[in-house]
């Protein structure tokens, strides 16, 4: 069974950078895509980045140009590199994986990590 574990969340000053990691445990050869979602208090969960198995990456407009989501070659770790952080980036960040769908809808994703908190102060 696939298990995802996020780490790297922290409190950081606006304008700073942070790297989140998502460790992938178990066989993932059927995984079609992985993604990062985030959820702030009182707001709906929103997609941040979607990474297809062919390496294609797409990003939400709110983070485009500031965030990237590379994988290591073995695809055992998915990262979220966050730069020029803003207070509105404050949220609980989740790693997710799917074997079909791969849209921006959270319901497409079968596997989820427990979340890691990112807090950006002004």
C-alpha positions in Angstrom: 0.0 0.0 0.0 1.2 3.5 -0.8 1.9 5.8 2.1 2.9 9.4 1.9 4.6 11.4 4.6 5.1 15.1 4.4 7.8 17.1 6.2 9.5 20.4 6.2 6.7 22.7 7.3 7.9 25.7 9.4 7.2 29.3 10.3 9.1 31.6 7.9 9.2 35.3 7.2 7.5 36.8 4.2 9.9 36.7 1.2 11.7 33.7 2.5 12.0 30.2 1.0 11.1 26.7 2.2 11.3 23.2 0.9 8.6 20.6 1.7 9.2 16.9 1.2 6.8 14.1 0.5 8.3 10.6 1.1 6.6 7.8 -0.9 6.6 4.4 0.8 5.4 1.3 -1.0 5.2 0.3 -4.6 4.1 3.2 -6.8 4.5 1.9 -10.3 0.8 2.4 -10.9 0.8 6.0 -9.8 -0.2 8.3 -12.6 0.4 11.6 -10.8 1.2 13.3 -7.6 0.1 16.6 -6.3 0.3 19.2 -3.6 -2.8 20.7 -2.0 -3.2 23.2 0.7 -5.9 24.3 3.1 -6.1 27.4 5.2 -8.6 27.8 8.0 -12.1 28.6 6.8 -11.1 27.9 3.1 -11.6 25.0 0.8 -8.7 22.7 0.0 -7.0 24.0 -3.2 -4.6 22.4 -5.6 -1.1 23.9 -5.7 0.8 21.7 -8.1 0.1 18.6 -10.2 3.0 16.4 -11.4 2.3 13.7 -14.0 4.3 10.5 -14.3 5.9 11.8 -17.5 7.3 14.7 -15.6 4.9 17.4 -16.8 4.1 19.9 -14.0 1.4 22.4 -13.7 0.8 25.1 -11.0 -2.0 27.1 -9.6 -2.0 30.7 -10.8 -1.4 32.0 -7.2 2.0 30.2 -7.0 3.1 30.1 -10.6 6.7 31.4 -10.9 7.3 31.1 -7.1 6.8 27.3 -6.5 8.2 24.3 -8.2 7.5 20.6 -7.5 10.5 18.4 -8.6 10.8 14.6 -7.9 13.9 12.6 -7.4 14.9 10.2 -10.1 13.6 7.2 -8.2 10.3 9.0 -7.6 10.5 8.1 -3.9 10.3 11.8 -2.9 8.2 14.7 -4.2 9.4 18.2 -3.2 7.7 21.5 -3.1 10.2 24.3 -3.4 8.6 27.6 -2.3 10.2 31.0 -2.9 9.1 34.5 -2.3 6.6 33.3 0.3 3.6 35.5 1.2 1.3 35.5 4.2 -1.5 34.2 2.0 0.6 31.0 1.5 -0.1 30.1 5.1 -1.9 26.8 5.1 -1.7 23.1 5.9 0.0 21.5 2.9 -0.8 18.0 1.8 0.9 15.6 -0.6 -1.4 13.3 -2.6 -1.1 10.6 -5.3 -3.6 9.2 -7.8 -3.7 6.3 -10.3 -6.3 8.0 -12.5 -7.9 11.4 -12.9 -5.1 13.8 -12.0 -7.2 16.9 -12.1 -7.2 19.8 -9.7 -10.0 18.2 -7.7 -9.0 16.6 -4.5 -11.5 13.8 -5.0 -9.3 12.4 -7.8 -6.5 11.5 -5.3 -6.5 8.2 -3.6 -3.5 8.6 -1.3 -2.9 11.4 1.1 -0.3 12.4 3.6 -1.1 13.8 7.0 -0.2 17.4 6.2 2.6 19.8 7.2 2.0 23.3 8.4 3.5 26.3 6.7 3.1 29.7 8.4 4.3 32.9 6.7 4.6 36.0 8.9 4.6 39.6 7.5 
